[in-house]
């Protein structure tokens, strides 16, 4: 692996190395950059992208939001921007010279951002809940139909033979003539 050092001793990796660390293709990194989701920390003298550990961590976060929540890249962009805003507010809040009024304002801004993020997740949860309800209803219909077919297939004591659409007993299927089928 050819990691390069940036200022302050941080390692920078080439695009293929960063992609490998995150389990994606280099094209994915380029695409995320086009969408503004991921910006490489540096460039080589020749202009090649160089990625740091925080860049790879952000890439892994994007993948997590895709896989865990099934968010599309637009919603992922919203979440990442919100997380960036929260990180900036956190740094400001922790700054040594922040008066109490500004701290209260920072907390208010953080609450608003948190509410936006909860809204994104809640909307996804609601869609997943609706889908689960539909799947469960379909499974109930399948089970009911299976029970009906089982009851129709085995007339035994106390059971009536299967009935056709008009209520008449269903005639047995005609025997197939021997020979090739075509």
C-alpha positions in Angstrom: 0.0 0.0 0.0 1.4 3.4 -0.9 0.1 5.8 1.7 1.3 9.3 1.4 1.8 11.7 4.3 -0.1 15.0 4.5 0.6 17.9 6.8 0.3 17.0 10.5 1.4 13.4 9.7 -2.0 12.2 8.4 -1.8 9.3 5.9 -3.4 9.8 2.5 -4.4 6.9 0.2 -4.8 6.7 -3.5 -8.4 6.3 -4.7 -8.1 2.5 -5.3 -6.6 2.0 -1.8 -9.4 4.1 -0.2 -12.0 2.2 -2.2 -10.6 -1.1 -1.1 -10.6 -0.1 2.5 -14.4 0.7 2.2 -15.3 -2.2 0.0 -16.4 -0.1 -2.9 -15.1 0.6 -6.4 -13.0 3.7 -7.3 -15.9 4.8 -9.6 -18.1 4.9 -6.5 -15.8 7.4 -4.8 -15.7 9.5 -8.0 -19.5 9.4 -8.1 -19.9 10.4 -4.5 -17.6 13.3 -5.1 -19.7 14.4 -8.1 -22.7 14.4 -5.8 -20.9 16.3 -3.1 -21.1 13.4 -0.5 -17.4 12.9 -0.3 -14.5 15.3 -0.9 -11.0 13.9 -1.0 -8.7 15.5 1.6 -6.0 16.2 -0.9 -4.6 15.8 -4.4 -1.2 14.7 -5.7 1.0 17.1 -7.6 -0.5 15.5 -10.7 -4.1 16.0 -9.5 -4.9 12.5 -8.4 -7.3 12.2 -5.5 -5.9 11.4 -2.0 -8.1 10.2 0.8 -7.6 10.3 4.6 -8.8 8.1 7.4 -11.7 10.6 8.1 -12.6 10.4 4.3 -12.8 6.6 4.5 -14.9 6.9 7.7 -17.3 9.2 5.9 -17.4 6.7 3.0 -18.2 3.9 5.5 -21.0 6.1 7.0 -22.5 6.6 3.5 -22.5 2.8 3.0 -24.0 2.3 6.4 -26.9 4.7 5.7 -27.5 2.9 2.4 -27.5 -0.5 3.9 -29.0 0.1 7.4 -31.7 2.5 6.5 -31.9 2.0 2.7 -31.7 5.7 2.1 -31.2 7.0 -1.4 -28.2 9.2 -2.0 -30.2 12.4 -1.8 -31.4 11.6 1.7 -27.9 10.5 2.6 -26.7 13.9 1.5 -29.2 15.5 3.9 -28.1 13.3 6.8 -24.4 14.0 6.1 -24.9 17.8 5.9 -26.9 17.6 9.2 -24.1 15.7 10.8 -21.5 18.2 9.5 -23.6 21.1 10.9 -23.8 19.3 14.2 -20.1 18.8 14.3 -19.5 22.5 13.6 -22.0 23.4 16.4 -20.2 21.0 18.7 -16.8 22.6 18.1 -18.3 26.1 18.6 -20.1 25.0 21.8 -16.9 23.5 23.2 -14.9 26.6 22.2 -13.5 28.3 25.3 -15.0 31.7 24.9 -18.7 31.1 24.3 -21.3 33.1 26.3 -24.3 31.4 27.8 -26.8 33.0 25.3 -24.8 31.6 22.3 -24.6 28.2 24.0 -28.4 28.2 24.3 -28.7 29.2 20.7 -26.3 26.4 19.6 -28.4 23.9 21.6 -31.6 25.2 19.9 -29.9 24.8 16.4 -28.7 21.3 17.3 -32.3 20.3 18.4 -33.7 21.6 15.1 -31.1 19.7 13.1 -31.7 16.6 15.2 -35.5 16.9 14.5 -34.8 17.0 10.7 -32.7 13.9 11.0 -35.3 12.1 13.0 -37.9 13.1 10.4 -35.8 11.4 7.7 -35.5 8.2 9.7 -39.1 8.3 10.8 -40.3 8.6 7.2 -38.2 5.5 6.3 -39.5 3.6 9.3 -43.1 4.4 8.2 -42.5 3.1 4.7 -40.9 0.0 6.1 -43.8 -0.5 8.5 -46.3 -0.2 5.6 -44.4 -2.6 3.5 -44.2 -5.1 6.4 -48.0 -4.8 6.9 -48.5 -5.6 3.2 -46.2 -8.6 3.4 -47.9 -9.9 6.5 -51.4 -9.5 4.8 -50.1 -11.3 1.8 -48.7 -14.1 3.9 -52.1 -14.5 5.7 -53.8 -14.8 2.3 -51.3 -17.4 1.2 -51.8 -19.4 4.4 -55.6 -19.2 4.0 -55.5 -20.3 0.4 -53.1 -23.2 1.4 -55.6 -24.3 4.0 -58.4 -24.1 1.5 -56.5 -26.2 -1.0 -55.5 -28.7 1.6 -59.2 -29.1 2.6 -60.3 -29.4 -1.0 -57.6 -32.0 -1.9 -58.4 -34.5 0.8 -62.1 -35.2 1.2 -62.4 -37.5 4.1 -65.0 -38.3 6.7 -67.2 -35.3 7.2 -65.7 -33.4 4.3 -67.4 -32.6 1.1 -65.6 -33.0 -2.3 -64.1 -29.9 -3.9 -66.6 -27.6 -5.6 -66.2 -25.7 -8.8 -66.9 -22.0 -9.4 -70.7 -22.6 -9.6 -70.9 -24.9 -6.6 -71.0 -28.2 -8.5 -68.6 -30.9 -7.5 -65.3 -30.6 -9.4 -65.0 -33.5 -11.8 -61.8 -35.5 -11.7 -59.2 -34.5 -14.3 -59.4 -36.6 -17.4 -56.7 -39.2 -17.8 -54.0 -38.2 -20.2 -53.5 -40.6 -23.1 -50.2 -42.4 -23.0 -47.5 -41.2 -25.4 -45.3 -38.2 -26.1 -46.4 -34.9 -24.7 -46.0 -31.9 -26.9 
